[in-house]
Amino acid sequence: MTATMKSFAELGISAEVQRGLTDLGYEEPTPIQEQTITLLMSGSDITAQAQTGSGKTAAFGIPMIEKIDPADRRPQGLVLCPTRELAIQVADAIHAMGKHRNITITPIYGGQPYERQFRALQRGIHIVVGTPGRIMDHMRRGTISFDAVKFVVLDEADEMLDMGFVEDIEFILDAVPDERQIALFSATIPPRIAALSRRYLRDPLRISVDRDSLTVPSITQVYYEVPNHAKLDVLGRILDVEDPGAAIIFCRTKRDVDELVQSLQGRGYSAEPIHGDITQQQRERTLKRFRDKQTDVLVATDVAARGLDIPDVSHVINYDVPDDPDSYVHRIGRTARAGKEGDAITLVAPRELRQLRFIERTIGKRIKQLRVPTLADVEARRRQAFKESIVKELHGDALAPYLLLVDELAEEFDPVEIAAAAIKIATGGTGAAAATPEVKRRNDHTMAGDGVGAEPGMIRLFINIGRQDGVRPGDFVGAIANEAGIAGKEIGAIDLFDTYSFVEVPQAIAPRVVAALGHTTIRGRAVNAEIARPK
């Protein structure tokens, strides 16, 4: 490929787009951008192997913007994405890059009212970014036409195929003009992606990543060998020692996710689930709480995590070894985004070691084994964290009132003993080790169902029945509406777990709802409802 570029200007990008990139803080192209922008600007079709977080949106977004005729208000660019989150993210990014060329973009995805999308399409747009299913719906309704499309992007193509979108993609690609350019981006290139490329792309140039670069170099990859029965305890120690700012933990099944979330919450960690049984509204609220640092840990299945755009994930933890190397690459690609560093940790049962070795051979990288953290390691980390918090206060400027008190006490006691007594009080009398990341987490964060995460004007109720009792969201809506005499539309998010649930209701009428539910049954079970409180 071409030699390394020093700036975007050397890639032949217009001044307007360069201004947009400068506004976004872009300084120089990433490797995938260096390799693809010039090729796409020249009109070539490409198949590019690129992970989420590698800068691929700009790699295809910049050439697409440059090829748009602003005077023609018909869709000229089309980007297909696997999930609504990714579609929104890509649309926002392209809008920001192309704002100085007056390029209009709209995301088209399921879950958003059709009317809003109709209005945007009727006004005229240059680029459509969307999920295959909803775009195909618009095509069948006759509300969107791709007769003027000249540039098509398949973003995260392997994930779209994994999610069963292959027929939708083929339907859409069969409808765009023959004279169009296609760019296919995928974290991995399995045979079915290669087959799709052969069918629809014209002499595509293959841009591949070196085998030892399948995983991002800035990700530190390690594993712990742990018997299955000890994984939960070891996970707790890892979370305490690592003290991640934000972590995603992957499990194989929805049931595993729910069970792990309940276990983590029971141990005081702020954890929430992401899987296929979570409604879109619940998913959006959960992701918002995670981005807003109200939740420390997301526990997810592979499918449910696809398309997530969370730039500040510090750790990805595989609670079990993924079923295949592709899943491993996708999972750990959730960290080390936008040039940041990240950690990928895998808990490996003895019977999973063979699968781990297969993953290592496929990605061309040796994953380092670490010793399982001991209780002494956890205590040492706690002491260090407490020491760091003290040093931080010592460098602050808000100690004056406390210094007066110390001066008074110093007339009678040794300053070292005063400090020791203060630490004893601060840690509840259990030693400095108690002031730990774990205890901080328990003190600063409330359980996932508390009122902190509720929408303004709403409050969350804890209810003592859940999935194991056969309840569904509609059961709660019906019971609350009938017994408390409020409209079903006033009820907010409903989060179902195995043995309990959380329901949002307007704060002003929460006591009335609690009282009303106390006199009813749901699915034959007596109901106990109360306003959710911190752990």
N, C-alpha and C positions, 0 to 999 in steps of 0.2 A: 504494500500500500504506500501511500504518499508519506513523505517525511513529516515529522512532528511539526505541527503549526504553532506559531507563537501567539496568534490572536485570531478572533473571529473575522477581522477585516481581511486576513489573508485567504479566507475561504470564499471570498466574493459575495459577502452578504451586504445588502443595501444599508444605507445610513439610517433609515427609519427603523429597521429591525435591530441594528446595532444599538440604537438608543433604547429600545425596549429591553435588550439584554443588559445594558448598563444599569437601567432602572432596577432590574432584578438582582443586580450584584454579580452577574456572570463576568469572569475575568478572562478565562481562556478555555478552549474546548476540552472536553473529556476525550479519552481514546475513542469511544464509540462515535462521538460527534466528529472527530477528525476524519475518521474512516468513511462515514456515511454521507455527510452533508454535501461534499463535492460531487459524489456519485449521484445522489438524488437530484442535485441542481442540474446535472447534465442530462437527466431524463432516464437513467438506468433503473430497472427493477432490482431489488435487493432482497436477500434473505439474511437477516442479521441475528446473531446470537448475542443477546444482551439482557442482563438482569435488571429487575426493578431497582432504581437507585443509581443506575449507571449514567444517567443523563440522556436516555433514549428519547424522552419526550421532545427535548430540543433538537435531537438528531433528526427526527422526522418533521417536527413542527416548523422549524426554520425554513426548510425547502418548500413545505406546503404553503406557508405564508407568502414566500417570494413568488410562487407560481399563481397566486390568486389575482384575478382582475377585480379590483374594488368596485368598478362601475357595473359589474354583472352581479345582480343580487340573487342568482340561483346558486344552489349548493355546488361548489367546485371541488371541495375537499371532503373526504369521508374517513373517519377513524372509528374502527370497531374495537370495543373493549369488553372484557369478560364481566365486569361488575359496574354497578352504578357509581360506587365510590371512585373507581378509577376513571370512569367517564367524566365525572365532575372535576376531578383533579386535572385531567388532560385538557379539558375545555378551559379551565381557569388559566392553566399555564400558557396555552396557545393564545388566548385572549391577551394576556399580559405581554407576550413577546410581539404580538402583531398590532398593538393598540395604535402605534404611530402610523400604520398603514390603513387605519380605519377598517380593519377586518372584523366581521361579526361572526360569532361562534355561538352555537347553542348545544347543550347536552340533551340527548333524547334517551330516556331510560324508564323502565317500569317502576311503578310506585308513585310517579308524579302525575298529576291530572292531565288528561289528554288536551283539555281546553288550553292550558297554558302553553303546551307545545304547539297546538294549532296556531295560536296567535303569533308565536315566534316564527314559525314557518311562513305564515302569510305575509309578515313584514319583510321577509327576504333575508337570507343568511348566506354566508360564504362557505362556512365549514360546519359539518354535522359531526358530533362526537357522541357515540351511543352504544348501547348494548344490542346485540343482534336481534333478540326477540322483539323488542319494542320498535326498532327500525323497520323490521319486516311487517309489523302490524300497520305502521303508517303507510308503507308501500301498498299493502293490500287495500287500505282505505282510500288510497289515491291522494293522500295529504302530503306526500313527499315524492319528489322525482329526482333521479340522479342522471338525467340526460346530459347535464353539463359537467358532470364529475370528471376531473382529469387526474386526481391523485387520491389513492386509497391506501390506508394503513391498517394492517392487522396487528394490534398491539397485544402482547402476551398471548400469542396464538395458541401455544400449547395448553394454556389454562382454558381458553375458550373451547378447545376440542375436548378437554377433560370434562368440561361442564355440559357437554352434549350439544354444542352449538354448530356442529359441522354442517348440518343440512341448512340451517339458517344462513350461515356464511356463504354457502354455495348459492343459495337463492338470491342473496344480495349481489354477489359478484357476477352472477349471470345477468343481472339487470343493469350494470354500469356499462358505459360505452366500451367498444373494443379498443379504441385508442385512449388508453389510460395508463397511468403508472402505478405500480403496486409495490409497497414496502412491507415486508413481513418481519416482525420482531418477536423473538421467542427466547426464553431463558435456556431451553433445551431444544434440540432438533431431532426428535424421534422420527421414525419412518413415516408416520401419517402426516407430519408437518412437511416432510420432504415431498410426499405425494401431492399435498395441496399446492405446494410451490410449483411443482412440475405442471399441474393442470392449469393454473391461472396466471403465473408469472412468465414473462417473456425473457428468456436468456438471463435469468437473475444472477447477479454477482453475489457470491457467498462471502459474508463477513463473519468469520468465526473467532471464538476466543480460544486461546491456547488451553490445552487440557488442564494445566495446573492453575489456570485462572478461572475455572468454572465457578469457583467461589471467590468472593471479593477478598483481595489481599488484606484489607484492613479489618477483616473478621478474625479474631482469635478463636480457633476451634479446639475444644478439649472434650474429653469424656471421663466419666466415672463409672467403674464397674460396680454395680449395686444389685443385690438380690431383689426380686420384685417386691417382697414383703417389706423391704427397708427403704423403698424409693421415697415414700412420703417424708420420712424422717430426714433422709439425706437432702431432699429438696429444700426442706425448711432450713437446714444448716447452710446450704448454698445461698439461699436468699439472704440469710443473716450475714454471711461472710462477704458476699458480693455487694449487698445493699444496692440492687439495681434501681436506677431512676425510673425506668419503665421496662417491663418484661412481658414477652409473649411466651406462654408455655403451650406446647402442642401435645395433644393426645390423639389416639386413633379413632375413638368413637364418641358419639354424643353423650352416651352414658358415662364414659370415663371422664369427660369434661365436667359434667354436672357433679359427679362424686368428688373430683379433685377440688372444684370450686368450694363445695360445702366443707371439705376438710381444711382447706386453706383459710376460709372465713372463720371456722371454728378455732383456728390457731391465731387469729388476729390479723391476718393479711387481708388487704383490700383487693379482692379478686372478683372478677365477673366473667361469665361465659360468653362465647361466640360459637354458635353452631347452627345447623339447618333448621332446628325447631324454634329458633329465636325469630320473632317477627321483625320486619324491616324497621318499624318504629323503635322496637327495643334495641335493635342492632345500632341504629344511629345514635340513640341516647347513650348506649354503652361506650361507643367509640368516642363520643363527645366527652364523657366523663374521663376516659383514658387520656385523651389529648389535653384535657384541662387539669391533669394531675390529681383528679379526685379518686382515681383508681390506679393502683400500682401495677396490677398483674391482670393480663387477659389470658384466659385459658381457652384454646380454640382447636377445632378440627382443621384439617388441611383445606377442605373445600370451602369452609366458611371464612377462612382467612385470606382467600384469594382476592386480589384487587385492593387490599387495604393500603391506604397511604398514610402512614404514621412515621414522620421523619425522625423522631427522637427515641426510638426503641434502643435501649442500651444492651439488652440481653435477649437472646432467643434460647429457650430451654426445651429440648426434646425429652419429654417424660418417658418416651420409649423410642426405639430406633425406627426411623421411617421405613415404609415398606419398600422403597426403591430410591436410587440416587437422585432422580428428578425431584422427588418430594423433599429430600434433604436440601437440595440446592434452593428450592422455592422457600422452604421454611427459614433457613438461616439468612436468606436474602432480605428478610424483614428488618435486619439490623444493619449497621454501618451504611446508612443512607446518606446521600449528598456529601460524600467524602469523609464522613465521620467514622470513628472507630466503633467496633461492636464486639460482643462476645457470643459465641455459639457453644452451648453446653449440652451434652447428650448423656442421659442416664442409660446405662447398658447392662441388662441382665446377662448372666453368663451364656444363656442360650442365644442371645442376640449378637454375640461377638462375631460370628461368621458373617452376619448381614453387615455389620459395621466394616469389616475388612473388604467386603464387596464394594461398599460405598467409597472407601478410600481408594481402591484400585480404579474405580470409574472416574472420580474427580481428580485423580493424580496427586493426592495430597495425603500425608500421614497426619492423622488426628492424634494429638498428644493425650496420653492418659495422665490423670492427676490423682493424688491420694484423696480419699474421701475426707472432708473436713471433720475434725474431731470437736468435741465439746470445748476443749481447750482453745482450738482455733476460733470458735465462735466467741468465747469469752475474751480472747485477745482482741478480736475485731471490735467487740463492744467497748472495751477499754479505750482502744484507739479512737473510736468514733466519739466517745465522751470527751477524751482529751482534746480532739480537734474542735469540738463545740466550745470548750473552755477557751482555747487559744483564739478562736474567732471572737468571743466576747471581749477578751483582753485587748484585741486590736480595734475594738469598737470605741464609741465615745459616749456611751450611756451608763457608765459605771459610777458617776458622781454620787448619787444617793446611797449606793451600797458602800462606797468607800468611807462615808461618814460613819456608817454603822460599824465597819471594820475598825476604824480608828477608836471608836468607843470601846469595843470589845478587846482591842489590843492593849488597853490599859490594864487588863486583868489576865488575858490569855495570850498564848503564843500564836502568832499569825498562821503558822502551819497548822496548828490544831483547829483554828477557826475555819480554815479552808476545808480541812477534813470533815468537820462537823457539817459544813454547808453541803458538801458532796453527799454525806450520809442522808441528809434531809432530801436532797434533790433526787436521790435514787431510791427513796422509800426504805432506807435502812438495810438494803441488801447488797451494798457494795457498788463500786463504780461500774462493774460489769452489767448492772441492770440498765444503765443508760445506753441502750443499744439501738441499732437500726430497727430491730424487731419491736422493742418497747416503744420507740418513737412512732413506729407505724401503728401500734395499738392505741397510742395516746392521741395521735394527730388525725387519724382516719377513723371514720365510723363504718359500721357494716355496710355492705353494698346496698342495703335496703333503707338507709336512713333518709331523713328529710333533706340532707345536704344536696343529694343528687337530683331532687325533684325540680320540676319546672317552677318558675315564679308563680306564687299563688296556690301551689299544690303541695300536698304532703303525702308521704308514703305510709301505708298501713302494712303491718306484719299480720299475716293470717296463717293459722296453724294447719292448713291442709295444702296438698300439692299434687304433683302428677301421680304419685302412688295411690292417691285417693280417687283417681279418674277424673279430676276436675279439668275444665278447659276455661280459657278466658271468658267465653260467653256465659259460663255459669256465674262468674263473679259479677259480670255486667248485669245479668238478669236479677240476681239476688239484691245487689245494691240499689238498682233502679226501683225494684218492687218494694223492698222493705224500707228504704230511706226516702223514697219518693223523689228521686232526682232523675234527670234525663241521662240516658246512657252515654250521650256524646260528651257529658261533663266528666266522665271517668277517663283518667289518663292511662299511662303505661301500666301493663300488667306483666310481671315477671314470675314465671312458674318454675319452681324447683321440685325435687322429688318429694319432700316432706313439708314444705311450706311455700308461701307465695308472698309477693309484694304487690300492692295495688295503689296507684296514685288517685287521690280525690281532692277536690277543692279544699283548701285549708279551712275555710270558714265553716264548712259543714262536716268536717272530719269527726267531731264528737258524735254528731247525729248518726253518721254511718257506723261508727264503732258500736253505739248502743243498739242500732237496728240489727246489725249482724249477730249480736249476742243472743237474739231471740229467734234465730232461724237455723236451718240446716242446709247444707249443699251436698248433693250426692249422698244423702243419708248420714252425713257427718255433722256433728255439732260444731259450730264455728266460734272460734275465739279470735277477735281482731283487736289490735292495739296499735297506737302510733309507734312506728319503728324508732327505736332508740339506739344510741351507740352501743357497741359491744362492751 
